[in-house]
Amino acid sequence: ASSVDGLHSLNADGWEGLMSLLKWCAKCGGMSKPVISHGSQVSAPLPENDPAYQGYRTAHLILNTEDLDKRVPCSIVDALKALVEAGQNRAYPQLSIASLDLLHTLHEKKINSL
């Protein structure tokens, strides 16, 4: 996803569908083989078309768009948890850490909105 324009018009069911899709992407990506460079224990970058990576990019865009702060459902936490697990399953700690950072961003936004 590169634009959030259509997300402004989503109703509750639409948001839940999007959260389910993010979670599915994370789980699907998490079932792929671990990401290891040839003959190295260092993680290679995730490919652009990796579903978990695309799910992360979408979550990042949603959570860093100020206009959506009050619209993002709390169920995004489940998608972020699935992204953390995908990073663990794929031996790709960068995905797990980046997803935890998004969880921190969500937490800060919710605290600041109180």
TAJO-V725544 format. One record per helix or strand of 2 or more residues. SS is the DSSP state (~ for helix, > for strand). FROM is the first residue (numbers start at 0). LEN is the number of residues. If there is no record, write none. Layout:
BEGIN
ss:SS from:FROM len:LEN
ss:SS from:FROM len:LEN
END
This chain:
BEGIN
ss:~ from:4 len:5
ss:~ from:11 len:19
ss:~ from:50 len:13
ss:~ from:65 len:3
ss:~ from:75 len:14
ss:~ from:92 len:20
END
